[in-house]
Amino acid sequence: MNTKEPRLGVDFGRVIHGGPLAPGGTDTVFLDGRLEDALASPAIDGVYEALPGLVELFGGRVWIISKCGDRVRSRTLAWLAHHDFHARTGIPPGNVRFCRRRPEKAAHCAELGITHMIDDRLDVHRAIREIVPYRYLFGPQVGSPPPWVRNPRTWSETVSAIAADTPKP
């Protein structure tokens, strides 16, 4: 039995932020558009209903772990502030981590002791496979995901999967 304290990692792009996109698509408004348009861009449906309950389930041990450069990092922080994200979800502003390459998320997961990770990219899940026991490949995907990762397509499905995988205190 795993006695490790449950800790949740959540990707930002196409998991917290962004509309329904084709698998592998990008949010050009957020990445390349004007700051005003980026700030006005939407959260994923269900995120504000799901995250507060997950923050409670994990006893506040929830981090955003996102891959981006300086410009998108600045926009991400501005978007979180603009949408009052931290107050609405219970994830503290200090619980946001960034890295330059997707596989570098593994170092954050190891350092933070992440036990559950939600990300929409299979290459991230490959990188964290030996570190994070519970992996959720969020949203629609091309082809069938491998059996070592769950593929919830919505926040509602994600919450159900995590609840089933998380030991109760």
N, C-alpha and C positions, 0 to 999 in steps of 0.2 A: 504494500500500500504506500502511496506517495504521501508523505507528511509535509511536503513543501507548502508553505503558505500560498494560496492562490493569488496570482497577479495577472492582470489583463493588459495586453498591448493592442492598440488600435491604429491602423493606418489612417491617413487623412484623405488623400485624393481617391475618389470613387468608392470610399467607404463611409466617411463622414460628409465630405463635400462632393457636390456634383450631381447632375441629373443622371437618369439611366442612359448609359452610353453603350455602344457596341463593344464587345470584348476587345481589349487592346486599344480602344479609342482614347483620345485625349480631350481635355476640356480647354479648348483654345481661348475661350473668354478669360478663364482664370490665368492661364499661362502667358498668353500673348496680348490680351486686350487691355483696355484702360483700367486703371485701379478702381474707378467707380463701378464699372461693369463687373469686375472680379468680386467686389464687396457685395454687389447685389445678387450674385449667383447663388443658387440654392444648395441647401443641405440635401443629403439623400433622404428619401421618404422614410419616416419611422425612427430616425436617429434620436430625436429629442424625446421620443417616448421610450426608447430602449436604453439609452445610456444611463439615465439616473438610476434605474433599477439595477443595472450591471455595476455601477459604482457602489451601490448599497451591497449587492451580493459579494463584491470583492473587498468590502470594508474600506473603500476609498483607494485601493491599490490598483489604479488604472492610469496608464500613460498613453499619450499619442506618440507614435514613432513613425516619422515621415522622412522620405528621401526627397531632397530638393537642393537647389542652389540658393545663393543669397537672395536673389530677387523673389523667388517663389516662397522662400522662408519668410521674408518680410510680408508678403501678401497673405500667407497663411496666418501669421500672427495678427495681422490687421483684420482678416476675415473673422477669426475667432473672437476678437474684441468687438467688432461691429455687430456680430450676431449674439452677443452676450452669452457666448457658448459656455464659458466656465460656470457662470451662475446657473444656467439652464440645465447643465449636466452634472455638476458636482466635481468635475475633473479640474484640479487646481492648475493655474497658469504655469506653475513650476514643473508640472508633469507633462511637458511637451519636449520631445527630443527630435533632433534632425541629424541626418547623415547625407553624404554625397552620392553614395551608390546603394542600391537595394540590398545587396548581400551584407552591407555593414550594419543592417538592422540586427543581425545576429549578435554583434557585440553589445548593443543596447539591451537586447533580451537577456543575455548572459549576466550583464552587470546588474540589471534590475530584478533578476530572478523571475522573469515572465514565464507563466505556466500555460497561458492561453493567448493566442495571437490571431487577430482578424486582419487579413490583408487580401487584396484582390489580385495579387501577382504570384503565380506559381514559383517564380525564381526566388522570391522571398521565402516561401515555405520550404523550398529545397535548402536554402541557407540556414534556416533555423530548425530543421528537422531533428537534429540530434540535441537541441537545446530546449525547445519548447514542446512539451508533450501533447498539447491540444492545439490543433491548427485549423483555422476556418478560412477557406478560400472563398471570399465574399463575392456575390453577384454572378451574373451570367458569364460563362466561360466557353471557349471554343473546345469542342471535344469533351471527353470524359476525364475528370480529374483522377489522379492516382488514388488508390485505396487508403493511403496514409494521411489524407487530408479530407476534412468534411467540406461540402460545398453548399452552404446556405445561400439562397439567392436574395433574401430580404432581411431586414433587421428583425422581424418577427421570428423567422426561421433561425436566425443567429442566436437570439435570446433563448429559444427552446433548446438548441443544441448545447449551448454553454451551460444552461441549467442542468441538463442531463449529465454533463461531464464534470460538474463542479461538486466536490464533496461538501456536504452540509456540516456546519460547525457542531 
